[in-house]
């Protein structure tokens, strides 16, 4: 074993491998040689029992196949590695039933947790009472927890303001009512559209995916009061609807226009390129990781980390007037 090989006590080994104390050059040389000869590597759970720290942070997202979340992970991982932490990522795969068991398995292995806000309230309450730092991506159904993300009301209002200037009259919103921020987006749309006298039709998908957008397209596009512009819950829903609209013979954007939210990479390459709102996905990951590390290390919270959404105008909403 390592301590016998180096000829030192268990306490010396623990302090050295966890960086808690420096020793004489001779002792440290013995420890380094023993570690190299034995191919020693630390067990994170064993280390946690000794130090109370794992140097791992858990990140639980709803769907890694969604490019928004994969970009959040990329940003979070960049900051974690720069600060000596490792990232454990859990994909909850849009399964509400699986959320609690997955998080219960993840929690003991980490120093802190970052969790998508789209989880049941009872799980949010349980996380809020954990004896470790927890932060949420978005706003869950309680206000006394750390949250990071763009303002959903502002995001929707920003998009609505532009579309009103584009002279659209009948607006459709294909939302996702299972998400807590869905109501905020509706609020943002209404605060712009109602004073302008514009109509808003509200629809819903059963999951926030391309496929769900495709399935929902016909029931919206073939109704007699078809919207002349449709805003998707996210880019995936909007792209799915837009593709199906073209299959049904509609010209985009002249017959019906589409806009999304997230600014995922593929949104600029579809036909036509999709108007969207950039919600700072990678920056969200970076910011939430900086905040959770500050909580773990009991340092002051960073205060200059703002996330401002940005409107990205592309051809899917640019009609040609005569």
Buried (B, 14 or more C-beta within 10 A) or exposed (E): EBBEBBEBEEEBBBBBBBEEEEBEEEBBEBBEEBBEEEEBEEEBEEBBEBBEBBBBBBBBBBBBEBBBBBBBBEBBBBBBEEBEBEBBBBBBEBEEEEBBEBBEEBBEEBBBBBBBBBBBEEBBEBBBEEEBBBBBBBBBEBEEBBBBBBBBBBBBBBBBBBBBEBEBEBBBBBBBBBBBBBEBBBBBBBBBBEEEEBEBBBBBBEBBBBEBBBBBBBEBBEEEEBBBBBBBBBBBBBBBBBBBBBEEEBEBBEBBBBBBBBBBEEBEEBEBBBBBBBBBBBBBBBBBBBBBBBBBEEEEEEEEBEBEBEBBEBBBBBBEEE
